[in-house]
């Protein structure tokens, strides 16, 4: 054996590379049987992440029997059940492999889709000893594929002292038994918790108990709609950095204006909120200040309100009061509406609607994707560019409803202030029409300013002048690789492809000119002073 394979870090890198090949599992299994030097490193790569208990149960050898079950009402399934009690040597082999498992997360692995595990296998597996079955487990998702709700009591044996992240899928009205709850709360390494399922009294009671006692949590995600009682408890968690929750529709009669605690969410940095409409978002934000939040994502789950502009402006005004203008760096608003509203000047989002958001001077991302109506002009983009000098990403709902007269839409001319005032700009999208301002032959469009990080842009439909547009874009974006048109017309796509081709040609010429001037200045030497 070559001496280089005696270096664990070299062989470990090879094993992790092999793992993701088509027959990586078989190769790693063969390496474990090659020699003792390879065994532990190869086993660690082979068993580190699992999505089913089936491979581990098979380590018990002849003690596990695999039967085929099929009838008219049940999908054909391989069922693993116990044939006899495992021997001591079989236990040792199984336990040796269990030590390497760090992640148990369900996946779409086709090899285990048609397998299920009989309760007798659980009884056999967990009857051996009382210690955690996977002492080195760090991430766990319940339930695992092929496991029924009746096997939930066995969950406690999965929860080891090193568990850091857990995802629980809670059936409707299911309440965690106190044994599971008490065991879960003894894991001091637990930092991330994700709860999924349906709203019910049992599940809501379990969530309330969990978040009341999980004071060490750094990240909490819940897809079950919570009430204000849960929010009050979450606000008291002193280590919570990331929060993602769904709030049920709130009515004015039940609306409360405070979480009722001092210094709520003291270190919260990322807030993801799903609400039925913008009114619900206003209710939630008014509960307490979010002075440390750097990223705020808002998801509207129902159709747009008739007076969306008024509510959006109110949201921005309230955020100025509740969020720190220095801390907030990203704002993202999306909607699950399938299609945009017909363009209506009385319902359109205007500059005045979005102006409150300009108070957040450190904003690096501004994303609107709600299929609303818009009536924005280049002047607003210039105003935003000056207000957000750290801007890197701006997305202005290119699939929303924009004015039918194209002369009232945003144009490529609004790229100029973005390039001039936002040196870190990387990406922007909107219904930008392909017309550019007049530039004289002796003036560069960007006046020497370039967006070094922009690789692709979203544009609208029309292209007024292919040559002029290509010259304009090549001067602003020296590394532009792709222009994406939102038009469905083939001829429009062809014109934008021609623009892209010419942009690359002009960019090459400009780079050659820069190199020539640089070489000329170097050979000319310093200028003589008179």
C-alpha positions in Angstrom: 0.0 0.0 0.0 1.3 3.4 -0.9 2.3 5.6 2.1 0.0 8.4 1.1 -3.0 6.3 2.0 -1.8 6.2 5.6 -2.7 9.9 5.9 -6.3 9.9 7.2 -7.2 13.2 5.7 -6.1 12.1 2.2 -8.0 8.8 2.3 -11.0 10.6 3.9 -11.2 13.0 1.0 -11.1 10.1 -1.4 -13.9 8.3 0.4 -16.2 11.3 0.3 -15.5 11.8 -3.4 -16.3 8.1 -4.1 -19.5 8.2 -2.0 -21.3 10.4 -4.5 -20.4 8.3 -7.5 -23.1 6.0 -9.0 -21.8 2.9 -7.2 -20.2 4.7 -4.3 -21.9 2.6 -1.7 -20.6 -0.6 -3.1 -17.1 0.8 -3.4 -17.1 2.1 0.1 -18.4 -1.3 1.4 -15.5 -3.0 -0.5 -13.0 -0.6 1.0 -14.1 -1.4 4.6 -13.3 -5.1 3.9 -9.9 -4.3 2.3 -7.8 -3.7 5.4 -8.2 -2.3 9.0 -6.5 1.0 7.9 -9.3 1.7 5.5 -12.2 0.4 7.6 -13.2 3.2 10.0 -12.7 6.0 7.4 -14.7 4.2 4.8 -17.4 3.2 7.3 -17.7 6.9 8.4 -18.4 8.0 4.8 -20.7 5.1 4.1 -23.0 5.5 7.2 -22.7 9.2 7.9 -26.1 10.1 6.4 -29.1 7.7 6.2 -32.7 8.1 5.1 -34.0 4.8 6.3 -33.6 2.2 9.1 -33.6 -0.6 6.5 -29.8 -0.8 5.9 -29.1 -0.8 9.6 -31.8 -3.4 10.4 -30.2 -5.7 7.7 -27.0 -5.6 9.7 -28.7 -8.0 12.2 -28.3 -10.7 9.5 -30.5 -13.8 9.8 -32.4 -12.3 12.8 -34.3 -10.1 10.3 -36.6 -11.6 7.7 -37.7 -9.7 4.6 -41.2 -10.7 3.3 -43.2 -9.5 0.3 -46.7 -8.4 1.0 -49.2 -7.6 -1.8 -52.9 -7.7 -2.2 -55.5 -5.7 -4.2 -55.8 -2.9 -1.6 -52.2 -2.5 -0.5 -49.2 -1.4 -2.6 -46.6 -4.2 -2.9 -44.2 -3.7 -0.1 -41.1 -5.4 1.4 -41.7 -5.8 5.1 -38.8 -6.3 7.5 -39.8 -8.3 10.6 -37.9 -10.3 13.2 -37.3 -14.0 12.7 -35.6 -14.5 16.1 -33.7 -12.6 18.8 -30.3 -11.3 17.4 -27.1 -12.8 18.7 -24.5 -10.9 20.6 -22.2 -10.8 17.5 -25.1 -9.4 15.4 -25.7 -6.7 18.1 -22.1 -5.7 18.0 -22.0 -5.4 14.2 -25.2 -3.4 14.2 -24.0 -1.1 17.0 -20.6 -0.5 15.4 -22.3 0.9 12.3 -24.9 2.9 14.3 -22.0 4.9 15.9 -21.1 6.4 12.5 -24.6 7.7 11.7 -24.8 11.5 12.1 -27.8 12.4 10.0 -31.2 10.7 9.6 -33.4 12.6 7.1 -36.0 11.1 4.8 -35.4 11.5 1.1 -36.8 10.3 -2.3 -34.3 7.3 -2.5 -36.1 4.9 -4.8 -34.3 1.9 -3.2 -36.2 2.2 0.0 -39.6 3.6 -1.1 -41.1 0.1 -1.1 -39.8 -1.0 2.3 -41.5 -0.7 5.6 -40.4 -1.9 9.1 -42.6 -4.0 11.3 -43.0 -3.0 14.9 -41.3 -6.2 16.0 -38.1 -4.9 14.5 -38.3 -1.8 16.7 -38.9 -3.9 19.7 -35.9 -6.0 18.9 -33.7 -3.0 18.1 -34.6 -0.9 21.1 -34.9 -3.7 23.6 -31.1 -4.0 23.7 -29.8 -1.6 26.3 -31.1 1.8 27.4 -28.6 4.2 25.9 -29.4 6.3 22.8 -29.4 4.2 19.7 -27.3 6.7 17.7 -25.0 8.5 20.3 -23.4 10.6 17.6 -26.6 11.7 15.7 -26.6 15.4 14.9 -29.6 15.8 12.6 -32.9 13.9 12.8 -36.2 14.0 10.9 -39.3 12.2 12.2 -41.1 10.2 11.0 -38.7 8.2 8.9 -40.0 6.6 5.7 -41.7 3.3 6.3 -42.5 4.0 10.0 -46.1 4.3 11.2 -47.5 6.7 13.8 -47.8 3.7 16.1 -44.0 3.5 16.4 -43.7 7.1 17.6 -42.9 6.1 21.2 -39.6 4.7 19.9 -38.5 8.2 19.0 -36.7 8.7 22.4 -34.0 6.2 21.5 -33.1 8.3 18.5 -32.4 11.4 20.6 -28.8 11.4 21.6 -26.8 14.0 23.5 -25.1 15.4 20.4 -28.4 16.1 18.5 -28.3 19.7 17.1 -31.1 19.8 14.6 -34.5 18.1 14.7 -37.6 18.1 12.4 -40.8 16.7 13.7 -43.8 16.0 11.5 -46.7 16.1 13.9 -50.0 14.4 12.8 -53.3 16.3 13.3 -54.1 16.8 17.0 -51.1 14.6 17.9 -49.6 15.6 21.3 -46.1 14.5 22.2 -46.1 12.2 25.2 -44.3 13.6 28.3 -41.6 10.9 28.1 -40.6 12.1 24.6 -40.9 15.8 25.6 -38.8 15.4 28.7 -36.2 13.4 26.8 -36.0 16.0 24.0 -35.5 18.9 26.4 -32.5 17.2 28.1 -30.5 17.6 24.9 -28.4 20.6 25.6 -26.8 20.6 22.1 -30.1 21.1 20.4 -30.0 24.4 18.4 -32.5 24.1 15.5 -36.1 22.8 15.6 -38.5 22.5 12.8 -42.2 21.5 13.3 -44.4 20.5 10.5 -48.0 19.2 10.3 -51.5 20.3 10.8 -53.0 22.6 13.4 -54.8 20.8 16.2 -55.2 21.2 20.0 -52.7 18.4 20.7 -50.0 19.7 18.3 -50.4 23.3 19.5 -50.1 22.2 23.2 -46.9 20.3 22.3 -45.5 23.3 20.5 -46.3 25.6 23.4 -44.5 23.2 25.8 -41.5 22.8 23.5 -40.8 26.4 22.9 -41.4 27.3 26.6 -38.6 25.0 27.8 -36.3 25.0 24.8 -34.4 28.1 25.9 -31.2 27.2 24.0 -32.8 27.3 20.5 -31.1 29.4 17.9 -33.4 28.6 15.0 -37.1 27.7 15.0 -39.4 26.9 12.0 -43.0 26.0 12.2 -45.5 25.3 9.4 -48.4 25.0 11.8 -50.2 28.3 12.3 -49.4 29.7 15.7 -51.4 32.0 17.9 -50.2 35.0 19.9 -49.5 32.9 23.0 -46.8 31.1 21.1 -45.4 34.4 19.8 -45.1 35.7 23.4 -43.1 32.6 24.4 -40.8 32.8 21.3 -40.1 36.5 22.1 -38.6 35.5 25.4 -36.0 33.1 23.9 -32.6 34.7 24.5 -30.6 32.8 21.9 -33.1 32.8 19.0 -31.4 34.0 15.8 -33.8 32.7 13.1 -37.6 32.5 13.2 -40.0 31.2 10.5 -43.7 31.0 11.4 -47.2 31.1 10.0 -49.8 33.3 11.6 -53.5 32.6 11.2 -55.9 35.3 10.0 -56.3 37.9 12.7 -59.5 39.9 13.3 -59.6 43.3 14.9 -61.6 41.9 17.9 -58.8 39.5 18.9 -56.0 41.9 18.0 -53.4 42.6 20.7 -50.7 45.2 20.4 -47.9 43.8 22.6 -46.2 40.5 23.3 -46.1 41.5 27.0 -42.3 41.1 27.7 -39.3 43.3 28.1 -36.6 43.2 25.4 -38.4 40.8 23.0 -36.4 38.8 20.4 -33.1 40.2 21.8 -30.8 38.6 19.1 -33.3 37.7 16.3 -31.6 38.4 12.9 -33.8 36.6 10.4 -37.6 36.7 10.4 -39.7 34.8 7.9 -43.4 35.4 8.3 -46.3 33.8 6.4 -49.7 35.6 6.7 -53.0 35.5 4.9 -52.8 39.1 3.9 -50.9 42.3 4.5 -53.3 43.3 7.3 -52.0 40.2 9.2 -48.4 41.3 8.7 -49.3 44.8 10.1 -50.8 43.1 13.2 -47.7 40.9 13.8 -45.1 43.7 13.3 -47.0 46.0 15.7 -46.6 43.4 18.5 -43.0 44.5 19.3 -39.8 46.1 17.9 -37.4 43.9 15.9 -34.3 46.0 16.4 -31.7 43.3 15.4 -33.4 41.8 12.4 -31.2 42.0 9.3 -33.4 39.9 6.9 -37.2 40.1 6.8 -39.1 37.8 4.4 -42.9 38.2 4.1 -45.1 35.6 2.3 -48.7 36.6 1.5 -50.8 33.4 1.2 -54.1 34.7 -0.1 -55.0 36.8 -3.1 -54.0 40.5 -3.1 -56.1 43.0 -1.3 -58.0 45.5 -3.4 -56.1 48.3 -1.6 -52.7 46.7 -1.6 -50.9 50.0 -2.2 -52.3 51.5 1.0 -51.4 48.4 3.1 -47.9 48.2 1.6 -47.2 51.8 2.3 -48.5 51.3 5.9 -46.3 48.3 6.2 -43.2 50.3 5.2 -44.2 53.1 7.6 -44.6 50.7 10.5 -41.3 48.9 9.6 -39.5 52.2 9.9 -40.8 52.4 13.5 -40.3 48.7 14.5 -37.1 47.8 12.6 -33.7 49.4 12.9 -32.7 51.5 9.8 -29.1 50.4 10.3 -29.7 46.7 10.9 -32.1 45.7 8.2 -30.3 44.6 5.1 -32.8 42.5 3.1 -36.5 42.7 2.5 -38.4 40.2 0.5 -42.2 40.1 -0.2 -43.8 37.3 -2.2 -47.3 36.1 -2.8 -48.8 32.8 -3.7 -51.2 34.4 -6.2 -51.1 32.5 -9.4 -51.7 35.4 -11.8 -51.4 39.1 -11.8 -54.3 41.5 -11.5 -55.4 43.5 -14.6 -53.5 46.8 -14.6 -55.5 49.4 -12.8 -54.2 52.9 -12.1 -56.2 53.1 -8.9 -54.6 50.0 -7.5 -51.0 50.4 -8.8 -47.9 50.5 -6.6 -46.2 53.9 -7.0 -43.1 55.6 -5.8 -45.0 57.1 -2.9 -46.0 53.5 -1.8 -42.4 52.3 -1.6 -40.8 55.5 -0.4 -40.9 54.5 3.4 -38.5 51.6 2.5 -35.9 54.1 1.4 -35.3 54.9 5.1 -33.3 51.6 5.4 -29.9 53.0 4.3 -28.1 49.6 4.5 -30.5 47.6 2.4 -28.7 45.2 0.2 -31.7 43.3 -1.2 -35.2 44.6 -2.1 -37.5 41.9 -3.6 -41.1 42.3 -4.6 -42.8 39.4 -6.3 -46.6 39.6 -5.6 -48.2 39.9 -9.0 -49.6 43.3 -8.2 -50.1 46.4 -10.4 -47.2 48.8 -10.8 -46.7 52.4 -12.0 -43.0 53.1 -11.4 -40.8 55.4 -13.4 -37.0 55.8 -13.8 -37.0 58.6 -11.3 -37.9 56.2 -8.4 -35.0 53.9 -9.4 -32.7 56.9 -9.2 -34.1 57.8 -5.8 -33.7 54.2 -4.6 -30.1 54.0 -5.9 -29.1 57.1 -3.9 -30.9 55.8 -0.8 -29.4 52.3 -0.9 -25.7 52.6 -1.7 -25.1 49.0 -0.5 -27.7 47.6 -2.8 -26.7 44.3 -4.4 -30.0 42.8 -5.6 -33.3 44.5 -6.7 -36.3 42.5 -8.0 -39.4 44.5 -9.1 -42.0 41.9 -10.0 -41.4 41.6 -13.8 -44.4 39.2 -14.0 -46.7 41.7 -12.3 -49.1 44.1 -14.2 -47.4 47.2 -15.7 -48.8 50.1 -17.7 -50.0 49.1 -21.1 -48.4 52.2 -22.8 -44.8 51.1 -22.8 -43.6 54.7 -22.7 -44.8 54.7 -19.0 -42.7 51.7 -18.0 -39.2 51.5 -16.6 -36.4 51.7 -19.3 -32.8 50.7 -19.5 -31.9 54.3 -18.6 -32.6 53.5 -15.0 -29.5 51.3 -15.0 -27.3 54.4 -15.0 -28.1 55.5 -11.4 -27.8 51.9 -10.1 -24.3 51.6 -11.6 -23.2 55.0 -10.4 -24.5 54.9 -6.8 -24.5 51.1 -6.1 -21.0 49.8 -6.7 -21.9 46.4 -5.3 -24.9 45.8 -7.5 -25.0 42.2 -8.8 -28.5 41.5 -10.1 -31.7 43.3 -10.9 -34.9 42.3 -12.6 -38.0 44.2 -13.8 -40.0 45.1 -16.9 -37.3 47.3 -18.3 -38.1 48.4 -21.9 -35.2 48.4 -24.3 -34.7 52.1 -25.0 -31.7 54.1 -23.9 -31.0 57.8 -23.4 -29.2 59.8 -26.0 -25.4 59.6 -25.6 -23.1 61.8 -27.6 -20.2 60.2 -29.5 -17.6 61.7 -27.1 -19.3 60.7 -23.9 -19.4 57.2 -22.2 -22.9 56.2 -21.0 -21.7 55.4 -17.5 -19.2 58.2 -17.2 -16.5 55.7 -16.2 -18.7 53.7 -13.8 -19.0 50.0 -14.3 -20.9 47.2 -12.6 -18.2 44.6 -12.2 -20.4 41.9 -10.7 -23.4 41.9 -13.0 -23.6 38.7 -15.1 -27.2 38.6 -16.3 -30.3 41.0 -16.3 -34.0 40.7 -16.8 -35.6 43.0 -19.4 -39.0 43.7 -20.9 -40.2 43.2 -24.5 -39.2 45.9 -27.0 -35.7 46.7 -28.3 -35.6 50.2 -29.9 -32.2 50.1 -31.4 -30.0 47.0 -31.2 -26.7 48.9 -31.8 -27.4 51.7 -29.3 -28.7 49.2 -26.6 -25.6 47.0 -27.1 -23.2 49.9 -26.8 -25.0 51.2 -23.7 -25.0 47.9 -21.9 -21.4 47.0 -22.8 -20.2 50.2 -21.2 -22.1 49.6 -18.0 -21.7 45.8 -17.6 -18.3 44.6 -18.9 -18.9 41.0 -17.7 -22.5 40.6 -18.9 -23.2 37.1 -20.1 -26.9 36.8 -20.5 -30.0 39.0 -21.1 -33.3 37.4 -20.3 -36.4 38.7 -22.0 -39.8 38.2 -20.6 -41.5 38.4 -24.0 -42.9 35.2 -25.4 -42.5 36.4 -29.0 -39.8 34.6 -31.0 -38.7 37.8 -32.9 -38.2 39.7 -29.6 -36.1 36.9 -28.2 -34.0 36.9 -31.4 -33.4 40.7 -31.1 -32.3 40.4 -27.5 -30.0 37.5 -28.5 -28.5 39.8 -31.1 -28.0 42.5 -28.4 -26.3 39.9 -26.2 -24.0 38.9 -29.0 -23.0 42.5 -29.8 -22.5 43.3 -26.1 -19.9 40.6 -25.9 -18.2 41.9 -29.0 -18.2 45.5 -27.8 -16.9 44.4 -24.4 -14.0 42.6 -26.0 -13.1 45.7 -28.1 -13.3 47.9 -24.9 -11.0 45.6 -23.0 -8.5 45.6 -25.9 -8.7 49.4 -25.9 -8.0 49.6 -22.2 -5.0 47.3 -22.5 -3.7 49.4 -25.4 -4.0 52.7 -23.5 -2.4 51.1 -20.4 0.5 49.9 -22.5 0.8 53.2 -24.2 0.9 55.1 -20.9 3.6 52.7 -19.5 5.9 53.1 -22.5 5.4 56.9 -22.7 6.9 57.3 -19.2 6.1 60.2 -16.8 5.1 63.5 -18.2 7.6 66.3 -18.1 6.7 69.1 -15.7 7.1 72.6 -17.1 
